[in-house]
Amino acid sequence: MIIISRGWGLVVPIIVVIITFAVTTCMKFFDQNLPTLQWLSITCMISSVILWPLGRYLNTHSRKKSEELDILNLSLDERIERIFEESKNTFYFIPVEYWGIILIVLSLVFQIVQTE
C-alpha cells in the first residue's frame, strides 16, 4: 500500500488508529457491545475534533505573514488553488484540517446507515 503524505500528513492515520484503539479498549473495559458502525462513528467524530484544530495550527503556522496579506487580492479560484499548493501538511494531497471535515461527514453517514 502506498501512503502519500507531506509534512505532518502522517498524523492523520496515526491519530485515527490511536483513537480507534482507545475506543475499542473502553468498550471492552466497560463491557459494551456496540454495533460496528456506531463505534466507527464515535472514532471518526473524536478524530475529527482532534484533526481540525491540529491541521489549522500546522498549516497556518507554516505560511509566512506576507503571503497571507497577498491572498486577499486574489479571486476565489486563485485562493482555492493557492490553499492546495501551499499546504505543507497533507495526507493523500488533502490538507490535514480537511480530514477533520471528511471524518465528521463519514461519522454522520455511519449514523444514518446504522439507523436504517
C-alpha positions as CSV (number, residue, x, y, z in Angstrom):
1,M,0.0,0.0,0.0
2,I,1.3,3.4,-0.9
3,I,0.9,6.2,1.6
4,I,1.2,9.7,0.1
5,S,1.9,12.4,2.7
6,R,3.8,15.7,3.0
7,G,5.0,17.3,6.2
8,W,2.9,16.2,9.2
9,G,0.4,14.5,7.0
10,L,1.1,11.1,8.6
11,V,-0.5,12.4,11.8
12,V,-4.0,11.7,10.2
13,P,-3.8,7.8,10.2
14,I,-1.8,7.8,13.4
15,I,-4.5,9.7,15.3
16,V,-7.3,7.6,13.8
17,V,-5.5,4.4,14.8
18,I,-4.8,5.6,18.3
19,I,-8.5,6.8,18.8
20,T,-9.8,3.5,17.3
21,F,-7.6,1.6,19.8
22,A,-8.8,3.8,22.7
23,V,-12.5,3.4,21.8
24,T,-12.3,-0.3,21.4
25,T,-10.4,-0.6,24.7
26,C,-13.0,1.5,26.5
27,M,-15.8,-0.6,25.0
28,K,-14.1,-3.8,26.3
29,F,-13.4,-2.3,29.7
30,F,-17.0,-1.2,30.2
31,D,-18.3,-4.4,28.6
32,Q,-20.2,-2.6,25.9
33,N,-21.3,-4.3,22.8
34,L,-21.9,-1.5,20.3
35,P,-22.6,-2.2,16.6
36,T,-19.6,-1.8,14.4
37,L,-20.9,1.3,12.6
38,Q,-21.6,3.0,15.9
39,W,-18.1,2.7,17.3
40,L,-16.7,3.7,13.9
41,S,-18.8,6.8,14.1
42,I,-17.5,7.6,17.5
43,T,-14.0,7.1,16.4
44,C,-14.4,9.4,13.3
45,M,-16.1,12.0,15.5
46,I,-13.3,12.1,18.1
47,S,-10.6,12.0,15.4
48,S,-12.2,14.9,13.5
49,V,-12.4,17.0,16.7
50,I,-8.6,16.5,17.1
51,L,-7.6,16.8,13.4
52,W,-9.4,20.0,12.5
53,P,-7.6,22.3,15.0
54,L,-4.3,20.5,14.7
55,G,-4.4,20.8,10.9
56,R,-5.3,24.5,11.1
57,Y,-2.5,25.1,13.5
58,L,0.1,23.2,11.4
59,N,-0.9,24.8,8.1
60,T,-1.4,28.4,9.3
61,H,2.0,28.5,11.1
62,S,3.8,27.1,8.1
63,R,2.8,30.1,5.9
64,K,4.5,33.5,6.0
65,K,2.7,36.6,7.1
66,S,3.4,38.4,3.9
67,E,1.8,35.6,1.9
68,E,-1.3,35.8,3.9
69,L,-1.7,39.5,3.0
70,D,-1.4,38.8,-0.7
71,I,-4.2,36.2,-0.7
72,L,-6.8,39.0,0.0
73,N,-6.2,40.4,-3.5
74,L,-6.9,37.1,-5.3
75,S,-10.0,35.7,-6.9
76,L,-11.8,32.8,-5.3
77,D,-10.3,30.3,-7.8
78,E,-6.8,31.6,-7.2
79,R,-7.4,31.4,-3.4
80,I,-8.5,27.7,-3.6
81,E,-5.6,26.8,-5.9
82,R,-3.2,28.5,-3.6
83,I,-4.5,26.8,-0.5
84,F,-3.8,23.3,-2.0
85,E,-0.4,24.4,-3.4
86,E,0.8,26.0,-0.2
87,S,-0.4,23.4,2.3
88,K,2.7,21.9,3.7
89,N,1.0,19.1,5.7
90,T,-1.2,16.9,3.5
91,F,-2.3,13.3,3.5
92,Y,-3.2,12.0,0.1
93,F,-2.9,15.6,-1.2
94,I,-5.7,16.8,1.2
95,P,-4.6,19.2,3.9
96,V,-4.8,17.8,7.4
97,E,-7.6,20.1,8.6
98,Y,-9.9,19.0,5.8
99,W,-9.6,15.4,7.1
100,G,-11.5,16.6,10.1
101,I,-14.4,17.6,7.9
102,I,-14.2,14.3,5.9
103,L,-14.2,12.3,9.1
104,I,-17.2,14.2,10.6
105,V,-19.2,13.6,7.4
106,L,-18.2,9.9,7.4
107,S,-19.4,9.8,11.1
108,L,-22.8,11.2,10.1
109,V,-23.0,8.7,7.2
110,F,-22.3,5.8,9.6
111,Q,-25.0,7.1,12.0
112,I,-27.6,7.4,9.2
113,V,-26.8,4.0,7.8
114,Q,-26.9,2.4,11.2
115,T,-30.4,3.8,12.0
116,E,-31.9,2.3,8.8
